[in-house]
Structure formats: C-alpha cells, structure tokens
Amino acid sequence: MGQGMSRTLLNLGAIEDSLRGVQRDFDRINASLASHRDPLSDQVLGNLMAGYEYVNSLLAADMDLVARGNSRHLLNLNNLVLCGTDEIAFEQSAPHVSETERRFYDDKNLGGVRALMGYLADHKGDSVWRRAAGAYTQILSEPQLFVEGNHRTGALIMSHVLAWDGKPPFVLTVTNAKAYFDPSSLVKGCRKHSLRSLFEIPKLRKRFAELLKAEGNPAFLLQAPSVAVGASA
C-alpha cells in the first residue's frame, strides 16, 4: 500500500458476539443440518478467535495471506485453529504439525499449497467473492490442504481474501450456519479432478460466492487509521 493509505480491519468484538450466538443456539442449528457437526465448544471458539486475530494482524501489517511466499502464514493459521495460542498444546501436537507441513508442501499432492496458489493465480479476474469461494472449495475438497481443521481454516482464509479487498469477512451466524455447513459437507465429499467434481464444484463455488456476497455484514469491519506504511511484504 502507498503513503497515507489505510487497510480495512476486522471488528473482533462483533465477530466473537456472532460466534457466541451460534454457540448458544448450536443444538437447534445442528439438528437442522444434513450432516451433524461437532459442538462449538469454548476451546474451538477461542481457537477460531485466535485465527481471526491473526488474520487481523496480517491485514494491519499489509501482509497478503495468499500471496506467493507467505505460505507459512497459512500453516500458522491452521495451527492456531487446532491449538490456539497454548504453547504446551502446540508442543504436544508436534508430530501432527510435522505431518501437516509435509502434506502441505508435497508437490505431488493435488490438494497442496502449490495447487491452491495455482488456482488463485488462474482466477485473478474473478470477483472477490468467487475467488474467496474458490479458495475455500480448493482447500476443502479431497485431498484437503490440511490434515485437520480445513473448514475453520478455510473460513478464515476466505475472510482474509474478502477483507483484503475491503469486503466484510465471512463470519458464522445463526442465520447463515445451515447455508454454510450443508454445502461444505458436499464439497468435502468431492475429490479434485474427479468426474463428480467437474460437475459439482462449480455449482458449489457459485453457491458459496452468493452466500459470501449476501451475508457480508459491514458490522464485522473496522477502518484502520490512515498511517504512512511501506511497501507490501
């Protein structure tokens, strides 16, 4: 960014309030889903908020999470979703972290980071909602980008892509939970480059893009103060 410009940031308080609302109503939401989800526990919610805080720190630093060369931030985001900021939990998960990193950087893996970056490079001209939705379906379809936590990490990556363009992040709400969870389960059942994915993924990508655009709530954004900053990292 140039001299005197500002970066749109996330309203973390509003985001947490929305997630708390989902947590309180989760039993009813879960009963309505085609495939039931694990409860939104305090630990899961706390780890997710740590992820939103990390996304916010990258935005404040004018650091594009999905730019080439920044892949370590994608791994850090997944670690936060799974372990939070607890160093002991992270140390105890060292074998899992190592396996995730191996899978993430495996060039032979159709779901690795190279495939994600290739997808984003090939779709620069898409609307920001389609790019965010496309990144999410790329992360979630098989083989997935991470060993675990693909839904939550994918939602955070969508949020960064949107906020980087000045659009509201994706945040789970009581009203959009079913519209997010049900197609996510369908994406997870698709294998990249399979015949089924050729037919289903474009439809699901469009469905997510429409959801992101319709559910974009300006209340989840703050405007950073205008300050002098250097070139993008």
C-alpha positions as CSV (number, residue, x, y, z in Angstrom):
1,M,0.0,0.0,0.0
2,G,1.1,3.5,-0.6
3,Q,1.8,6.6,1.6
4,G,-1.1,7.6,3.9
5,M,-3.4,4.7,2.9
6,S,-5.3,2.5,5.4
7,R,-6.2,-1.2,5.5
8,T,-9.7,-2.4,6.4
9,L,-9.5,-4.4,9.7
10,L,-11.8,-6.9,11.4
11,N,-14.2,-6.0,14.2
12,L,-13.1,-8.8,16.5
13,G,-15.7,-7.9,19.2
14,A,-18.6,-8.2,16.7
15,I,-17.2,-11.4,15.3
16,E,-17.0,-13.0,18.7
17,D,-20.5,-11.9,19.6
18,S,-21.8,-13.6,16.5
19,L,-19.9,-16.8,17.2
20,R,-21.2,-16.8,20.8
21,G,-24.7,-16.5,19.4
22,V,-24.1,-19.6,17.2
23,Q,-22.7,-21.4,20.2
24,R,-25.8,-20.7,22.3
25,D,-28.1,-21.9,19.5
26,F,-25.9,-24.8,18.3
27,D,-28.1,-27.7,19.2
28,R,-31.0,-26.3,17.2
29,I,-28.7,-25.5,14.2
30,N,-27.1,-28.9,14.4
31,A,-30.5,-30.7,14.3
32,S,-31.3,-28.9,11.0
33,L,-28.1,-29.9,9.2
34,A,-27.8,-32.7,6.7
35,S,-24.6,-33.9,8.4
36,H,-24.2,-33.1,12.1
37,R,-21.2,-31.1,13.3
38,D,-19.2,-31.2,16.5
39,P,-20.3,-28.7,19.1
40,L,-18.8,-25.2,19.1
41,S,-17.1,-25.5,22.4
42,D,-15.3,-22.7,24.2
43,Q,-12.0,-24.1,23.1
44,V,-13.0,-24.3,19.5
45,L,-14.4,-20.8,19.6
46,G,-11.4,-19.4,21.4
47,N,-9.0,-21.0,18.8
48,L,-11.1,-19.6,16.0
49,M,-10.9,-16.1,17.5
50,A,-7.1,-16.5,17.7
51,G,-7.3,-17.2,14.0
52,Y,-9.3,-14.1,13.3
53,E,-6.8,-12.1,15.5
54,Y,-4.0,-13.5,13.3
55,V,-5.8,-12.5,10.1
56,N,-6.3,-9.0,11.6
57,S,-2.6,-8.7,12.4
58,L,-1.7,-9.6,8.8
59,L,-4.1,-7.1,7.5
60,A,-2.7,-4.4,9.8
61,A,0.8,-5.3,8.6
62,D,-0.4,-5.1,4.9
63,M,0.6,-8.8,4.5
64,D,-1.4,-10.7,1.9
65,L,-2.0,-14.2,3.4
66,V,-2.4,-15.8,0.0
67,A,0.4,-14.1,-1.9
68,R,3.2,-16.4,-3.0
69,G,6.0,-16.6,-0.4
70,N,3.6,-16.2,2.5
71,S,2.6,-19.9,2.8
72,R,4.0,-20.1,6.4
73,H,1.1,-17.9,7.5
74,L,-1.4,-20.4,6.2
75,L,0.2,-23.1,8.3
76,N,0.3,-20.8,11.3
77,L,-3.4,-20.1,10.8
78,N,-4.2,-23.8,10.8
79,N,-2.0,-24.3,13.9
80,L,-4.0,-21.6,15.7
81,V,-7.3,-23.2,14.8
82,L,-6.2,-26.5,16.2
83,C,-4.0,-25.5,19.2
84,G,-4.8,-21.9,19.9
85,T,-2.1,-19.8,21.5
86,D,-1.2,-22.5,24.0
87,E,2.5,-23.4,23.6
88,I,2.1,-26.6,25.5
89,A,-0.7,-27.8,23.2
90,F,1.4,-26.9,20.2
91,E,4.4,-28.8,21.5
92,Q,2.2,-31.8,22.3
93,S,0.9,-31.7,18.7
94,A,4.4,-31.6,17.2
95,P,4.0,-34.9,15.2
96,H,0.7,-33.7,13.8
97,V,2.2,-30.3,12.9
98,S,5.1,-32.0,11.1
99,E,2.7,-34.3,9.1
100,T,0.5,-31.3,8.2
101,E,3.6,-29.4,6.9
102,R,4.8,-32.4,4.9
103,R,1.4,-32.8,3.2
104,F,1.0,-29.0,2.7
105,Y,4.3,-28.7,0.7
106,D,4.0,-32.0,-1.2
107,D,4.1,-31.0,-4.8
108,K,2.6,-34.4,-5.8
109,N,-0.4,-33.7,-3.6
110,L,-3.3,-32.3,-5.7
111,G,-4.5,-30.6,-2.6
112,G,-1.2,-29.0,-1.5
113,V,-0.4,-25.3,-1.3
114,R,1.0,-25.2,-4.9
115,A,-2.4,-26.3,-6.2
116,L,-4.1,-23.6,-4.1
117,M,-1.7,-20.9,-5.3
118,G,-2.1,-22.1,-8.9
119,Y,-5.9,-21.8,-8.5
120,L,-5.7,-18.3,-7.2
121,A,-3.3,-17.2,-9.9
122,D,-5.6,-18.6,-12.6
123,H,-8.6,-16.8,-11.2
124,K,-7.2,-13.3,-10.6
125,G,-10.0,-11.8,-12.8
126,D,-12.9,-13.3,-10.8
127,S,-14.9,-11.2,-8.3
128,V,-13.5,-11.3,-4.8
129,W,-16.5,-13.4,-3.7
130,R,-15.8,-16.0,-6.3
131,R,-12.0,-16.0,-5.5
132,A,-12.7,-16.5,-1.8
133,A,-15.3,-19.2,-2.5
134,G,-12.9,-20.9,-5.0
135,A,-10.1,-20.9,-2.4
136,Y,-12.4,-22.5,0.1
137,T,-13.6,-25.3,-2.2
138,Q,-10.0,-25.9,-3.2
139,I,-9.0,-26.2,0.4
140,L,-11.9,-28.4,1.4
141,S,-12.3,-30.8,-1.5
142,E,-10.3,-34.1,-1.3
143,P,-7.3,-34.2,-0.9
144,Q,-7.7,-31.4,1.6
145,L,-5.0,-28.8,2.2
146,F,-4.5,-29.6,5.9
147,V,-4.8,-32.8,7.9
148,E,-7.4,-31.3,10.2
149,G,-9.3,-28.0,10.6
150,N,-9.9,-27.4,7.0
151,H,-13.5,-25.9,7.5
152,R,-12.4,-23.4,10.1
153,T,-9.0,-22.5,8.5
154,G,-10.8,-22.3,5.1
155,A,-13.4,-19.8,6.6
156,L,-10.5,-17.7,8.0
157,I,-8.7,-17.7,4.6
158,M,-12.0,-16.6,2.9
159,S,-12.2,-13.8,5.5
160,H,-8.8,-12.6,4.7
161,V,-9.3,-12.6,0.9
162,L,-12.5,-10.6,1.4
163,A,-11.1,-8.1,3.9
164,W,-8.0,-7.6,1.8
165,D,-10.4,-6.3,-0.9
166,G,-12.3,-4.1,1.7
167,K,-15.2,-6.5,1.9
168,P,-16.7,-7.9,5.2
169,P,-15.2,-11.2,6.3
170,F,-17.1,-14.5,6.4
171,V,-18.4,-15.0,10.0
172,L,-20.7,-17.8,11.1
173,T,-24.1,-16.5,12.3
174,V,-27.3,-18.1,13.5
175,T,-28.9,-17.3,10.2
176,N,-26.2,-18.4,7.8
177,A,-24.9,-21.6,9.6
178,K,-27.0,-24.1,7.6
179,A,-26.3,-22.3,4.3
180,Y,-22.6,-22.7,5.2
181,F,-22.4,-26.2,6.7
182,D,-24.6,-28.1,4.3
183,P,-22.7,-27.2,1.1
184,S,-19.4,-27.6,2.9
185,S,-20.2,-31.2,3.6
186,L,-20.9,-31.6,-0.2
187,V,-17.6,-30.0,-1.1
188,K,-15.8,-32.3,1.3
189,G,-17.3,-35.3,-0.5
190,C,-15.8,-34.2,-3.8
191,R,-12.4,-35.4,-5.0
192,K,-10.4,-32.9,-7.1
193,H,-10.4,-33.6,-10.8
194,S,-12.9,-36.4,-10.5
195,L,-15.9,-36.6,-12.8
196,R,-18.2,-35.6,-9.9
197,S,-16.1,-32.6,-9.0
198,L,-16.2,-31.3,-12.6
199,F,-20.0,-31.1,-12.3
200,E,-20.5,-30.3,-8.6
201,I,-17.6,-28.0,-7.6
202,P,-18.5,-25.1,-10.0
203,K,-22.1,-25.1,-8.7
204,L,-21.0,-25.2,-5.1
205,R,-18.4,-22.5,-5.7
206,K,-21.1,-20.3,-7.1
207,R,-23.4,-21.1,-4.1
208,F,-20.6,-20.1,-1.7
209,A,-19.8,-16.9,-3.6
210,E,-23.5,-15.9,-3.5
211,L,-23.6,-16.6,0.3
212,L,-20.4,-14.5,0.9
213,K,-21.9,-11.6,-1.0
214,A,-25.3,-11.8,0.6
215,E,-24.0,-12.3,4.1
216,G,-21.3,-9.6,4.0
217,N,-22.0,-7.6,7.1
218,P,-20.2,-4.2,7.4
219,A,-20.5,-4.5,11.2
220,F,-17.7,-7.1,11.1
221,L,-15.3,-4.5,9.7
222,L,-13.3,-1.6,11.2
223,Q,-11.4,1.1,9.3
224,A,-7.8,1.3,10.3
225,P,-6.5,4.8,10.9
226,S,-4.6,6.3,8.0
227,V,-0.9,6.0,8.5
228,A,2.2,6.0,6.5
229,V,3.4,2.5,5.6
230,G,6.0,0.9,3.4
231,A,5.7,-1.4,0.5
232,S,3.7,-4.7,0.8
233,A,5.7,-7.6,2.1
